[in-house]
Amino acid sequence: MTSNPGRTGFVLLLLAILATLPLWMTSLYYVNIASQILFWAVFALGLNVLVGYGGLVSLGHAGLFGFSGYVAALLMVNGYSHAAALPAAIIGTLLMTAVFAALALRSTGISFLMITLALGQILWGIAYRWADVTRGDNGVNVAGRPSPFGIDLTEPRAFYVAVFITFILCLLSMLALVRSPYGASLRGTRDQPRRMRALGFNVWMIRFIAFLFSGFWTAVAGILFIYYNQFISPQVMALQTSAEALLMVISGGTATLAGPVVGAAIVVIMKNVVSAYVERWNMVLGIIFVLIISFMPEGLVPGTARLWRSMMGRRRAAKMPLGLKVAGEGSR
Amino acid sequence: MTVERRTILKAGLATAASVAMPTVLRAQAAPFRIGLLTVKTGPLAQGGIQMEQGLATFLKEKNNILAGRKVEVIVADTGGNPAGARTKAQEVVERDKVNIILGPLAAFELLALTDYVRQQQIPLISLAAAEDVTQRSTNPWVIRPSATSGQCSHVMGDYAAKEMKLKRVATICEDFAFGHEQVGAFLRVFEENGGKVVKKLWPPLNAPDFTPFIAQIGNVDGVFMGFAGSNPLKFLRAYADLGLKGQIPVTGGWTALDDALLKSFGDEAVGAMSATFYTSDHNTESNKRFVAAMAKDYDVIPGAYSAGMYIAGQCVEAAIAKLDGKTDDKQALMAALKGLSLTDTPRGAFSFDQNGNVVGDVFIRRCERQGGKLVNKTIKTYEKVSQFWTYDPAEFVKQPVYSRDYPPAKNLQ
């Protein structure tokens, strides 16, 4: 992870634009869209821990996402305060994640994918069928958003700021994870699990912790989701949501910090903004994914970086005499 | 924004003119803006397209001018899911500043945005049937000129028991809220009039084949089916293939034998009975115009989805007329909508009850072949049917909402 001043500056500029968005964005509608992008990004970043850094592709995360939302929503509907419902939702989801992990981590690869898929569908089925508790297909309406420190989050701009702060915390935690020795060992279990085991690492425990970490941010995203929509129904736990989140991660670029964020932005903008202009927006989304997979199989963010580098490299090469170019290449 | 926004007015001169001289047009009179929440992608798209056709037909007939106000329609595709419906409602309200919302299609979509509509105080004319929006948690900003889920199957329950003299019935319906509510309403009225529901079958929404479910109906003398979308086609085909057509009569709710499905049915539908709030053979002037225009422009027989939106358009027009075009006061607009009592609509005369739900006629029809074509022939009209059927509204809403297990079926075998 070499620090590149140009790139750091670019990222800081983007974050500054996002941070000040409520100040310059006049249309509340687009503020709301930005909020959606950010909480989906939190979800995708959480999933990316498993998919990107752990090499474990999960199709059950919508179950956890919805579980967190349902716990919070049902507690609030039954008269509990926000302060009680939120920790309960996060702790509850962490316990559920532990169950998921204990069952799914018995395998990797396709079997892991199938087990998480099955577990997610079970949660969906419970939400759909246990109508006495979950109100089934009719869903749960949540009356209001909380007012932390006296700031009423009902106002879209205030809510955006809350989502943005959560998003930044999530991003920082990801950064810390990636740079920590634990992050290195997680990538180790992805690339060389047998060698890691031979070196004395507890591969299962490393993956288990990654699953919990992923589950934590999934739970947070689920809570943001119900506060945003003030409604939850079983649809959100369906396979489609899991697949969509996975698409965000893969299209943006797995095992990168910016990738899931870019992926979330693409999907949310396609679904909500482009669909107002293009009737066949599903097709446009499909074409975009096909293009990404064809030309940037590693994902949009790493792919763009690669193109940029090769373009810059070519320009530098044109300016430099032959011998120096080889030396320049070597020093990189 | 350089892209021209999609509206159904694009055929008219409005688009060309507003591109050429936008400021002039805007200065003349602010158009009344309608947000249509429909579904254009996914499994519900068929119904969503019919909704859009129904509204477009009405506006074309009126030349995009309702009671002297120019009208602009913003069409939004919810994708047929709750979160999408909510976001699209925000889009039409916050970005496009609509005066009124028409739609959405599905019950769970309406439930997802009912609180938002209440917060924003935007009048909404619903097609979706979710009972509680006009019952236990009545939303003062919603009117529903179509029907609740149970409104027509109450009637079917009455007719099945009293006129068809059915004694033992099996119900079959998709396993979601719209289905649960239809079956609950049918069961309640049917059993109170001496019938017995002996079997309740709930195939999942996307069941590929209904044969295994039909095989379970057992010893009955009638079937009630509440299917929606294209499932009635699959069901009746399988029913005929199993040799039950003509043996055990089929009754259905308002989506089960929708007139828009007739062109896709074959002989398997002949003899099936249905209860609905809209029938394309209804004898009002506006219905004749509507059916003719739909045949001319889209080559279809209109069903309840498109009629529902045509009627919604009529409600908008009548409310604007009542207010002399002054629609800026949202409270007044809502009050005007709720107080409407229309006579010449495709479904006949109707008004609204205190909860904003329609009180209007429900038709019992039998599917027949006339001159080579399938038609739903009206054989009985129940007049001024309320969502509460003949029950006392206050007592009615004290009971739980109709669900998979309510009212309890005591005669299951």
Boltz contact constraints between the chains, C-beta under 6 A:
constraints:
  - contact:
      token1: [A, 27]
      token2: [B, 95]
      max_distance: 6.0
  - contact:
      token1: [A, 28]
      token2: [B, 94]
      max_distance: 6.0
  - contact:
      token1: [A, 29]
      token2: [B, 91]
      max_distance: 6.0
  - contact:
      token1: [A, 29]
      token2: [B, 94]
      max_distance: 6.0
  - contact:
      token1: [A, 29]
      token2: [B, 95]
      max_distance: 6.0
  - contact:
      token1: [A, 32]
      token2: [B, 90]
      max_distance: 6.0
  - contact:
      token1: [A, 137]
      token2: [B, 108]
      max_distance: 6.0
  - contact:
      token1: [A, 137]
      token2: [B, 176]
      max_distance: 6.0
  - contact:
      token1: [A, 137]
      token2: [B, 177]
      max_distance: 6.0
  - contact:
      token1: [A, 138]
      token2: [B, 111]
      max_distance: 6.0
  - contact:
      token1: [A, 138]
      token2: [B, 177]
      max_distance: 6.0
  - contact:
      token1: [A, 139]
      token2: [B, 111]
      max_distance: 6.0
  - contact:
      token1: [A, 141]
      token2: [B, 115]
      max_distance: 6.0
  - contact:
      token1: [A, 229]
      token2: [B, 83]
      max_distance: 6.0
  - contact:
      token1: [A, 229]
      token2: [B, 86]
      max_distance: 6.0
  - contact:
      token1: [A, 230]
      token2: [B, 115]
      max_distance: 6.0
  - contact:
      token1: [A, 231]
      token2: [B, 112]
      max_distance: 6.0
  - contact:
      token1: [A, 233]
      token2: [B, 82]
      max_distance: 6.0
  - contact:
      token1: [A, 233]
      token2: [B, 108]
      max_distance: 6.0
  - contact:
      token1: [A, 235]
      token2: [B, 81]
      max_distance: 6.0
  - contact:
      token1: [A, 235]
      token2: [B, 82]
      max_distance: 6.0
  - contact:
      token1: [A, 272]
      token2: [B, 87]
      max_distance: 6.0
  - contact:
      token1: [A, 275]
      token2: [B, 77]
      max_distance: 6.0
  - contact:
      token1: [A, 277]
      token2: [B, 3]
      max_distance: 6.0
  - contact:
      token1: [A, 282]
      token2: [B, 41]
      max_distance: 6.0
